[in-house]
Amino acid sequence: MEQAQNAQAAFRKEISNWIDSHCPTSLRDQNLGEDGIVWGGKRWQFQREDQKTWLEAAIVKGLTAPTWPKPYGGAGFSRAEEKIFREEMTELGAPSPLESFGLWMLGPALLGFGSEAQKRHFLPPVTWGEVRWCQGYSEPGAGSDLANVQTRAEDMGDHWLVNGQKIWTSYADQADWIFALVRTDRDAPKHKGITFLLIDMESAGVTTRPIQLISGKSPFCETFFDNVKVPKTYGDGIDAQVGEVNRGWDVAKYLLTHEREMIGDGAGGLLSGRAVGSFLQDIDDAVLADPVIRAQAMTLEVDDMAFALTLQRYKDRAEAGTSLGDSSAMLKYAGTELNKRRYELLMSAAGADGLEWDGAHGALSPEWLRSKANSIEGGTSEVMLEIISKRLLGMPMK
């Protein structure tokens, strides 16, 4: 035990020194919002030179995907080492060098179900920020009932012919590739006959159309496939489908656990890394003199701490090798409902000033509106409660 503790202490000192030496001080403790996120991809343009400096340093060290094996562009960290790395990043105020659906979702899916050839071909460019992915799951008739996907892929011998539509495909207009659920057997039960397919967004017949939201900004798009030819393989052993043909639902469920954990994991936007009380003081010190606002703020911060401890407990279990599984539904429900409460409180505290679109409190009103989507994306809160009731609590279902 003592030896392990000494090793972790030495690792903490080493990684802290590395972050301090390589992360530009101009990036530290900054809330740059959406513009501060480095997404990568062929169309990505750095907003600041220090972003590029930080990303290049992280790539060399494999720190854009700390727990991925080194042959796939990662650092090969254990879960314990990743935890220490994240803690030291927070301590030093260093931002994430790279964010992407490739890191959050496709990567875990390929690590769990992909072939060795697929991992070596697709994963390193994700960690280097060279290729940006989007997710092709939801359809106009397949949202919460995701297994009802109707986008079809017909087997044409050496390629798949894909036709259909996806919706709410975040950043599809900026993505290089899409991982999509397609129906390859229309006669099978709806949870069967689905295949997890990797498609180049530059393929002929793929088009996207942005969806405007009430918040004024939107990452969402509609994506259309019109007689898109997807080759069966992209090279020697690099199949277009992940896992078995007609068994894509297995991959989809596995990926959803990671997506739900990601969505439920803490506040974003204006509140990134900040307590609600701190933000309220920025609005007006007198706000906290209101006993109702003060009581709501304290209740929220206690619930924030309780959720953070719960999240850490599940991360510790993952470190020990226990799968998150259906518990992701609980984390997603609790985290997203908590985030909605945060923004409701901030809007109440700001009063009429909070309704200003670009007022003294920045983008508070648009972010309040955006928080409403938290309980829809990745599975609605109602669906999460059904999963919790049925699979975690074992309650009888009607």
N, C-alpha and C positions, 0 to 999 in steps of 0.2 A: 504493500500500500504506500509506504513512504517513498519507495523508488518511483512508483507511478506519479505521485504528487510532485516529486522533484523534477521528473521529466516534463510534466505539464507546466511547471513554473519556468523551466528553461525554455520551453517552446513559446510560452507567453511573452517572455522577454525578447526572444528572437524575432517573433512576428511583429511585436509592437515596434521594435527598432526598425524593422524593414518598412512598415507602413509609414512611420514618422520620416524615414529617409526618402521615400519614393512618392508619397502622395503630396502634391503641391499644396502649400499652405493657403493659397488663394481659393482652394476648393473646400477647405475645412469649415465646418459649422455654418454652411450656407443652405438656405432654403430656396433653391432655384426653380422649384415647381416642375412643370412638364418640360420646360426648356432645358432643365438641368439633367434630364435622363439621357444617358447614352444608350441608344437602341442598336446601333450597328446596322449592317446591311449594305448592299451595293449603292443604295440611294441616300444613305445617311451622310449628313454634313455636320461636322463638329461645330458647336456654337462658340467654343473657346479652345485655345491651344492647350490649356492645362488639362482639359478633358482627355485629349489625345495622349498627352504625356503620361497621365495616370493609367489609362487603358493599356498602353504599350508596356508599361512596367508590370502590370498585373498579368498580362498575357505571358510574358517571359517566365513568371513565377507559377503560372497555372491557376491564378487566384480568381479568375472569372467563374470557374466551376471548381471550388476547392475540393469537394469529395469525389469528383470524377477521377478515374484512373489516368495516369500520366499519358499513356498512348492515345487517349482521346482528348487531350488538351487540358486536363485537370491537374490538380496538385497532389492527388492521392491522399488527402487528409482523412483521418478518422473523423467520426462524428464529434468526438470530444475536441479534437483540434479545430474543426470548423467552428464549434461553439466559441472557443477561445478567440479565434480569428474575428468572428462577428462582434464579440464583446470589445476587442481592442479597436476595431473600426469605429464603433460607437463612442468609445472613450476618447479617441483622437479626433472625432468629428469628420471622419473620412467618408465620402459618399461611395456607393457601389460603382465600380468602374464600368459595369456593363449590365444591362437588363434585357431580357428577351424571353419570348414564349419558347424559344429553342432551349433556353436554360431551365425554365420553370416546368415545362410540360413535355416537349418532344424528347429532351434528353433522358428524363426518367423512363419514358415509354420505351425508348430504344435500348437503354441499359437493361430493362426488364424483359423485353421481348425481341429486340433486334438481333440480327446475325452479326458475327464478328466483322464481316465486310461492311455492313451498314454502319456499325459504330465507328469504324476507322474512316469511313468516307464522309459521313454526315456530321459527326460530333465536333471534330477539331475546328472546322470553319465557324461553328456556333460560338465556341469559346474565344475565337479570335475576333469576333464581331464582323466577320466577312459576309455571313448569310443571315438574313432575318426571316423568321417563320411566323405564320399566322395559323389560327385554328379554324378548321371547317367542320363544325359540329352542328349547331342549330340551323333549322330550316323554318320557313313560314308555318309548316304543319308539324314541326318536330322541335319543340322547345324543351319544356319540362319532360315531355314524353319523347326523350331523345331517340329511343330505339325505333321510333316511327320514321326515321330518315328515308327519303324517297329518291334522293340523288342516286342515280344508278350508274354502274360501270359494267359494260358488256364485254365479255371475253371475246376478243377478235383474233386470237392466236398469239401473235407476238406483242400485242398491246391491248390496253383497256380503252374502251370508248366511253367517255364520261359525259353525262348530261344531267342537268339539274341546277338547283339554286341553294346557296347558303346565305344565312342572314346573321347580323351581329358579329361578323368576322372582324374583330378588332385589328386596325391598322393593315387591313388587306391591301389597301392602295399603296402601302409602303413596303410590303413584304416581297421577298424573293421566292419563297416556297410556301406551300400550305400542306398541313397534315389534315386529311379529311376522312370522315366516315362515309362510305358509299355502299349502296345495296348491290350485292353481286349475285344474290339468289332471291328472286321475288316470290318464290313459292314456299320459302322457309318461314317459320314463325319469326316475328319481327325482331326478337333478340338474336336470332340466327341469321345467316345470310348477309351479314355486314362485314365489310373489309376495311381495314385501316390503311389508307393509301397516301403516298407521298407524291405531290404534284408540283412541278415547276410552274410558277405564276406567269412565266413568259411564254408558256405553251399557247399555241394558236387556239382561240375559242374561249380563253379565260378573260373575263372582264369584271371590273369592280365599279361600284357606285357608292359614294359616301352617303351616310344617313345623318341628317342634321338633327340634333337634340335641342330641347328647350333650354339647356344650359348654355347654348351658344357655341360650344365646341363638342366635337364627337370623334372618338376613335373608330366608330362603327361603320361598317360597309355592308352592302349586299354583294355577293360574289356569284357570278353566273358561269356555268360550264356548258358550252354549246359544241357538241361533237369534238370534245378534247381528247386527243390521242395521248395516252400515257403509256410509255414503253413498259413492258413487263420487268425489264432490268435496266439499270443505268450503268452497267459495266459488269465485270467479272464477279458474280455472286452478290451484286448490289441490287436486291429486289426492290420493286416499287412498293410492294405491300409489306407491312410490318406484322410479324406473326403469321398465322395461317390464313389462307383465303377462307372467307365466311366465318372466321372467328375473331373479327375485329372488335366485337363487344367486350371481349376479355381485356384488350388493350385499352379501350375507351374507359372502362370502369377504373382501371389502374391509374390512368392519367387523371381522371376526375378527382381522385383523392388528393393529388398534388395541387390541382387547380383550386380546390375548395380550401385547402390549408393556406394557399397563397392569398386568396381573397379575404379570408378571415383573420389573417395575421396582422393586426394592428392598423393604425390610422395612416392615411396617406395625405397628399395634398398639403394644405396649409398647416396641418397638424403633425407633419412628419417629425417624429422625435420630440414632440412637445406635449406637455401636460395641458389639459384644458384650462386649469387655473392660470397658467402662465399666459395663455392666449387671452383670457378674459381680462387680465390686468392690462394688456396692450390695448384692448378696446376702451377701457375706462376703469381706473382704480375704484371709482365709486360703485361700479357694478357689483363688486364683491360685498358691498355694504348691504345689499338687498338680501335679507335672510332666506328668501325662497331660492334665489339664484345660487347663493352660497351653499345651501343644503344640497341642491341638485348637483353642483360642481363637486362637492365632497363625495356624494354617493357615487357619481360617475368615476371619480378617480379611484375609489376603493374597488369598484367593479373592474376598472382597467387593470389594477394590480392583480386582482384575483384571476382575471382572464390571462394575464401575462404568465402567472405562475402555472395555470392549467396548461397553457401552450408549452411552457418549458418542460412540464412533466411528460407530455407526450413526445417532445423532442428527445428527452432522455430515454424514453422507451424505444424510440426509433434507433437511437445510438446503441442500445443493447440488442437490436435486431428484431424488435417487435414491429410488425406492420401497423400503420395507422388505420387502414381499412375503413370501416363505416364510421369510425370516430371522427373522420374528416367532416362529416355532416354536422356533428355537434360543434366543432370548432368554427366551421363556416357560418352556421346560424348565429352562434354567440358573438363572433367577431363582427359580422356585418350589422346585426341589430345594435350592437354597442356603438359602431361608427355612426349610424343614423342618429342615435341619441346625442352623440357629441355635437353634431351639426345643428340639431334641433335646439340644444342649449345655447350654442353660440348665436344662432339667429334670434333667440328670445332676448339674450343679453344685449345684442347690438340694436334691437328695436328697429325703428324706421330706417336708420342708417345702414342696417344690414341688407336692405333691399336694393341699395345702390349697386349697379353692375360693376363699376370700376371706382368705387368710392374709397374712403379712408381705410377700410378693412380689406382691401384687395379683392380677391375673387371669392369672398365668402358666400355670396348668393349663388353663383354658378356651382360652387362645390357642394353647397347644401342640396341643390337640385340633383347633382351627380350622385350623391350618397344614396339616393333612393334606389338607384340601380343595383347597389350592392346586394340587396335581398332578392334580386332577380337573376343576375348573371351567375353562372356556375351552378344553377339549380335554385329555384325559388325557396324562400323560407318555409313555405308550406310543404314542399317536397322534402326539405331537410328534416322537418318535424316528423314527417311520415317515416323516414328512414330511421330516425332516432327511436320512435315509438316501436317500430316493428323489429328492427335488427339489433338495437342496443338494449332496449328495455323489455323486449319480448312480449309486448302488449298485443292482445288479439285485435285483428283488423276486420272491419265489416266487409 
